[in-house]
Amino acid sequence: MSHEGIRIVSAEQARREDAEHEQMPTGSVTPRKVRVKKTEGTGVEIEWQDGHRSAWSFAWLRNACPCATCHEDREKTGRLPGEAKAKDQTLLKMYEAPVKPLEVTPVGKYALRFKWNDGHESGIYSWAYLRRVCHCESCMAKQGL
């Protein structure tokens, strides 16, 4: 009997993964208004059809990229979506340009795609994903974070 593909995860990780696959009501994952504040360099705001409002900074969104590579990297390092990678400690800090999108394009009627100034552009941020990673106070409380 092979045990390939079997992972041992904490109860918290199992709960989070179960929540990722839970179907949300249509009104919860359908935006009424989407504001991408590219010129201001601040982030994205969404007003959902169910009346909920979500907002993310561009830095948070870049660190929450849903592509397979970024997702695996977060899993390996134990980071939640939106958490930045730990920086190497150096004597002199190098300047790092703030994270911002060079382009933002809709993907059909279900998502946004960002082309980031660090060259990354493979993540597709679906409405369902964005609603699941909402980090407003009420959503964080529901997630137990």
C-alpha positions in Angstrom: 0.0 0.0 0.0 1.4 3.4 -1.0 1.2 6.5 1.1 2.1 8.9 -1.7 0.0 12.0 -1.7 -1.0 11.7 1.9 -0.3 14.8 3.9 -0.5 15.3 7.6 -2.0 18.7 8.4 -3.0 20.5 11.6 -6.7 20.9 12.5 -6.4 24.6 11.7 -5.0 23.9 8.2 -7.7 21.2 7.5 -10.4 23.7 8.6 -9.0 26.4 6.3 -8.7 24.0 3.3 -12.3 22.9 3.9 -13.5 26.5 3.9 -11.7 27.1 0.6 -13.8 24.5 -1.1 -17.1 25.6 0.5 -19.6 26.9 -2.0 -20.6 30.5 -1.3 -24.0 32.1 -2.2 -24.0 33.8 -5.6 -24.7 37.3 -4.0 -21.6 36.8 -1.8 -19.2 36.3 -4.8 -20.8 38.7 -7.3 -19.5 42.2 -7.2 -21.8 45.2 -7.5 -18.9 47.7 -7.9 -15.2 47.1 -8.3 -12.7 49.9 -7.8 -9.1 49.3 -8.8 -7.2 52.3 -7.5 -4.2 51.9 -9.8 -3.5 55.7 -10.2 -3.6 56.3 -6.5 -1.5 53.1 -6.0 -3.6 52.1 -3.0 -5.5 48.9 -3.9 -8.8 47.3 -4.7 -12.3 47.9 -3.2 -15.3 45.7 -3.9 -18.9 46.2 -3.0 -20.6 42.8 -3.2 -24.2 42.2 -4.2 -25.0 41.0 -0.7 -24.0 44.5 0.6 -20.6 43.4 2.1 -17.5 45.6 1.3 -14.0 44.4 1.0 -10.7 46.2 0.5 -7.1 45.1 -0.1 -3.9 47.0 -0.6 -1.8 46.1 -3.6 1.0 44.7 -1.4 -1.5 42.4 0.3 -2.9 41.2 -3.0 0.5 40.5 -4.4 1.4 38.4 -1.3 -2.0 36.6 -1.7 -1.4 35.6 -5.3 -3.5 32.5 -6.0 -1.2 31.0 -8.7 0.1 27.5 -8.0 3.7 28.7 -7.5 2.8 31.3 -4.9 0.3 29.0 -3.2 2.9 26.3 -2.8 5.5 28.8 -1.5 3.0 30.0 1.2 2.2 26.4 2.2 6.0 25.5 2.5 6.6 28.6 4.7 3.4 28.4 6.7 2.1 31.8 5.5 -1.5 32.8 5.1 -2.6 34.6 2.0 -1.5 38.3 2.2 1.4 37.6 4.6 4.7 38.8 3.2 7.8 36.6 3.0 10.3 37.0 5.7 13.2 39.3 4.5 16.8 38.2 4.9 18.4 40.2 7.7 21.2 42.4 6.2 23.2 45.3 7.6 22.1 47.6 4.8 18.6 47.5 3.6 18.2 47.7 -0.2 15.5 50.0 -1.6 12.5 48.0 -2.8 9.9 49.7 -5.0 6.4 49.5 -3.5 4.3 46.8 -5.0 1.9 48.0 -7.7 0.2 46.7 -10.8 1.4 47.7 -14.2 -1.8 46.4 -15.7 -5.1 45.1 -14.4 -7.4 43.2 -16.7 -10.7 41.5 -16.3 -10.8 37.8 -16.9 -14.3 37.1 -18.3 -16.9 38.0 -15.8 -15.4 36.1 -12.9 -11.9 37.5 -12.1 -9.1 40.0 -12.3 -5.5 39.5 -13.5 -2.7 41.7 -12.3 0.6 42.3 -14.0 2.8 43.3 -11.1 5.9 45.6 -11.2 8.0 42.6 -10.0 7.3 40.8 -13.3 4.8 38.3 -11.9 1.5 38.0 -13.7 0.2 34.4 -13.5 -2.4 34.8 -10.7 -6.1 34.9 -11.5 -8.0 36.5 -8.7 -11.5 35.1 -9.0 -14.4 36.9 -7.2 -14.9 33.8 -5.1 -11.2 33.8 -4.1 -11.3 37.5 -3.2 -14.4 37.1 -1.1 -12.8 34.1 0.7 -9.7 36.2 1.5 -11.5 39.3 2.7 -9.7 40.5 5.8 -12.3 42.9 7.2 -13.1 42.5 10.9 -16.3 40.5 10.5 -14.7 38.0 7.9 -11.6 37.6 10.1 -13.9 36.8 13.1 -15.8 34.2 11.1 -12.5 32.6 10.0 -11.3 32.5 13.6 -8.3 34.7 12.9 
